[in-house]
Structure formats: structure tokens, C-alpha cells
Amino acid sequence: MDRRNLTAKILTAAIGLAAAAPVVASAQTMSPQQQANKAKMAAEHLQKCYGVNAIGRNDCAAGTHSCAGQATMARDPASFVLLPQGDCEKIAGGSLTPGKA
């Protein structure tokens, strides 16, 4: 193999690894609960509905606490529950995006 082909192959491999690194890193930073939620959402066609939870009855949250069952207030705008697609919009106070507590 000549030097030019070897250099091209090394550069191609380095670019491929650099492009894949953020995907691998984001998968590793998800908690087991977050991974389970993501799988459940895909399998059952669910969506996150913010602001409709009861105290301690949430599936996860957007940055306020680590995850399931940790909501400290009812109707927390940063906590979500997983609902069938289309149901969130039918609930008063339900939102598809997180709000600030």
C-alpha cells in the first residue's frame, strides 16, 4: 500500500470516529430509567406530557431531578408522564415542552 492510500485511510477512520463519539457519549450518559423510557416511548407510541403529574408520580423530568417518582409538586411543569400520542393536548395544563417550575 502506498503512503497516500494509507494516509487517506487513516484520515477517513479518524473522521468516522470523531463523528461517532457524540452519539456514543450521549447513550452512555442516559440513566437506566431514561433508557427504559425511550424504549417504552418507541414501542408503545408514547409522548412526554409535562405539567400533569401528581406528587411522586412522574416518569422523568427536564433537569430538575434525576427521574421517576421524584416530583415534589403536583402539576410540575418540568416533570413529565408518558401518555399515548395526542392525549397530552386534551388535558388542561398539559404541554409537550418542559416549563420552568
Residue, then its C-alpha position, 0 to 999 in steps of 0.5 A: m500500500d502506498r503512503r497516500n492510500l494509507t494516509a487517506k485511510i487513516l484520515t477517513a477512520a479518524i473522521g468516522l470516529a470523531a463523528a461517532a463519539p457524540v452519539v456514543a457519549s450521549a447513550q452512555t450518559m442516559s440513566p437506566q430509567q431514561q433508557a427504559n423510557k425511550a424504549k417504552m416511548a418507541a414501542e408503545h407510541l408514547q409522548k412526554c406530557y409535562g405539567v400533569n403529574a401528581i406528587g411522586r408520580n412522574d416518569c422523568a423530568a427536564g433537569t430538575h431531578s434525576c427521574a421517576g417518582q421524584a416530583t415534589m409538586a403536583r402539576d410540575p411543569a418540568s416533570f413529565v408522564l408518558l401518555p399515548q400520542g395526542d392525549c397530552e393536548k386534551i388535558a388542561g395544563g398539559s404541554l409537550t415542552p418542559g416549563k420552568a417550575 
